Amino acid sequence: MSDLAAAETAEVGRAEKRTRPWRVLMLTAWAQHRTKIGLGITLLLVGIALIGPFLAPYPPDQGVEGQLPFAQPSSDAWFGTDAIGRDVLSRFLWGGISVLILAGLSTAIGVSLGVAVGLIAARARGKLDDVLMRTMDVLLSFPQIVFALILAATVGPNLWLLVGAVALTTMPRAARVARGAAVEIVQRDFVRAAEAIGLPRRQILFGEVLPNIASPLIVETTLRLTFNVAVVAGLSFLGFGLQPPAADWGLMINENRNGLTLQPWPVLLPVIAIALLTIGTSLVGDGINRAMIGIERGSRGSE
Amino acid sequence: MSVAAPAPAPALEVVDLRIELVDGDREDIVDDVSFLVAAGEVLGLVGESGSGKTTVGLAVLGHTRRGARVGRGEVRIEGRDILALPALERQQLRGKLVSYVPQDPASALNPAMRIGGQLDEALSQHGFGSSGADRRVRIVETLGEVLLPSDDAFLRRYPHQLSGGQQQRVALAMAFANRPRVIVLDEPTTGLDVTTQAHVLETVRDLCAAHGVAAVYVSHDLAVVATLATRVAVMYGGRLAEVGPTGSLFRAAAHPYTRRLVEAIPELSGRHALVGIPGTAPRPGHRPRGCFFSPRCTYVRDDCLETPPPTARISPDHESRCLRHAEVMADSAVARRVAVPLPEVVADDTLLAVRSLTASYGQRQVLFDIDLLVRPRECLALVGESGSGKTTLARCVGGLHVDYTGEVAFRGQPLAPGARAREADTRRQIQYVFQSPYTSLNPRKTVGQIIAQPLRLFFSVRGTEMWRRVREALERVQLSGTVLDRYPHQLSGGERQRVAIARALVAEPQLLICDEVTSALDVSVQAAIVDVLAELQRELHIGLLFVTHNLALIRTLAQEVAVMSEGRIVERGPIDTVLDSPQAEYTTRLLADTPSLEAALAASGSGGGAPTVR
């Protein structure tokens, strides 16, 4: 019998090497131009937000000496000054980090909660499934901005509240995607096998099922991040985010919109940055999504 | 008829066919394939998965799968080469001149269309008849031929309202409706129960004979092919290994591969050692230089490794692509497999006792008053057709189905329903191996991680000790440690099933529940898996609850058998008693309908004509 084992092992040794499914996904996504461009744009803006404060010529909350409000660009202030005479470039370079952190944090919290809810619902089926998913539907029925506004209006501006509100509106969408993908996975025999040996439920959900729905979740996460960048910036613009005199892209737009005709830069710079950031992340998400669809088609076609 | 050369004008002629990959090095999927099929004749096209048999079957329709194309060769139907035709013309011939019956009838029928409408469309598409009434006459005629009713009520049904067997008959009717000259059947009975299979096979043979249709029957089931086909073509690695009349090919195989395939088949009539074929069929681009079978062949000589062997003509109608065909043939004619004694059961001990078990799915009761007993070292085979409740019973025992009343006792201790309600030690001692190794292993985990999981859970071992035990389990199922870092999709079906068995073994179980563990695998692999299971019984004293629909298989493995039908055990007893002198009428029928290579050969040898199915 040992020759049988040897022969079969030799065959295994000859088998072509293939990498992990999610690495295949990333490599396929990377092969597309949109992903490269999107990632380039995203990294550029993330770079600006992260290292901007170290490059800024002035502190963000102090006026530039000898400059009036809404001063035109000059050698002292490359993009002019804002409504109360502060350097636009410095405030722009300081103001990105808050958008990134708030959007990133709320997306991370929202997607994690949503995935947990979706997985539990998919495995439980029956009543618990209904209760959880209908609750998600109720949350989903509030427009994201309105929901955050109601919360902010009742409690007052508070950063944790803002993160919480955006996370809460992100959750139902992530939950739906997670449940949809997991419902098919939980019926597979490897989940039954884990069930039969009595593996703890938490390990079944997060150890067995979760890795199998990683691809759609990656796509959903990039998509939610895109939306949340816009929502967070919008909420700051409305005054529910960082409070003056802090530098923040959303806040900058609000503070300087009255002088748009006199000096467009304090509004234009953050607007361009926010627009590019959403375009960049959505291109990356789109690239991954297309790669995923392509891989699914390919594997079906070759079978 | 079975030995006579095909009629002078064959209905189907495949000449030097080569199908290759579109991209890369244009590696061939199949090459150098030539055969003839006379009108009214059934050619069986057999081989393991990956041998290229389906590719050839599709090429007969002028079709290649995505990523493949015809590199060379001709497919002549009544003298006309359909591969030379423009794509559109070729498409119009499909269903009219040549038609196809797929493996899964459910996928061939439009679920949103009534049966009558689909049959009518199959006819009108090819311009049959001038009116609906004309076509209606043909529909009624064809449905009669496949033994289906043709009243309005039936024609107005949707596919989902039919049973699997009926769906396959409708697919047959659609294929035969236009009276094609050639028909390709791609394992059309794989998903069917033996009784239904027997009926469908009979219908296929009658229809081909009645209308003079040349049929290519693609299958991996040699017993089915032996009962149906007059000639057989054995494919290996994209080449024809051997072509010949059914009788002489199976009785005295002239190619070692054919011989090994025959030896791997379990026989209903008696107990044989099943001999698997080590290794897997070489994929395109991974084929050896000389004879493709040489790495797995026991007859291999140095000259086999140099160049692909030429085709040797053994008789006017029998060819083999082997240098040592004479030797192989002489051995095949003599050698028959030796019986292996079954391990002795520990008689005075009980492992599993099921008493008056009744189970249901919601309102529907699926098991009625079941009693069972499994002793250490014993293999109890649970056989029955689909829907008989055998898997539900296995799941109740394995703690995967909780909706039951009655007692499941393990070593005298009554068990709670549901694995989670049972003690950890009980869960460890009862292990479950699933039907399909393609779904029972987590695709995102390595083999090592998969096998280590029960160890972490039940024994809390980590590190070196854990990996030592994982390797030990792999050795038991004849896999080497090199598979540890591989993912399931990098393994063949047989290797995956071994991993699944290894995962069960690390828990050091006393009872192994095997739910149709070989039904998704090739016969050559099935033999090896059965061998592993028998060894576990002998050496580790494990008791087996072996659920299967394959009656021939249990003869080699089981000491006891319980036959199930519609949720009840209709017959129970020692294996030889039940199979040799069945008491229940149901068992008798099941045995009669099980295709058997030996029975088919015996029938064709004495009768002279085509072998009978029943």
Interface residues (C-beta under 8 A of the other chain):
Chain A: M1 S2 D3 L4 A5 A6 A7 E8 T9 A10 E11 V12 G13 R14 A15 K17 R18 R20 P21 R188 D189 F190 R192 A193 A194 E195 A196 I197 G198 L199 E208 P211 N212 A214 G301 S302
Chain B: R65 R66 G67 G276 P278 G279 T280 H286 P295 R296 G398 G399 L400 A419 R420 R422 A424 R427 R428 Q431 Y432 F434 Q435 S436 T439 S440 L441 N442 P443 R444 K445 Q453 P454 L457 F458 Q478 L479 S480 T482 V483 R486 Y487 H489 Q490 L491 S492 G494 E495 A500 R503 A507 A528 D531
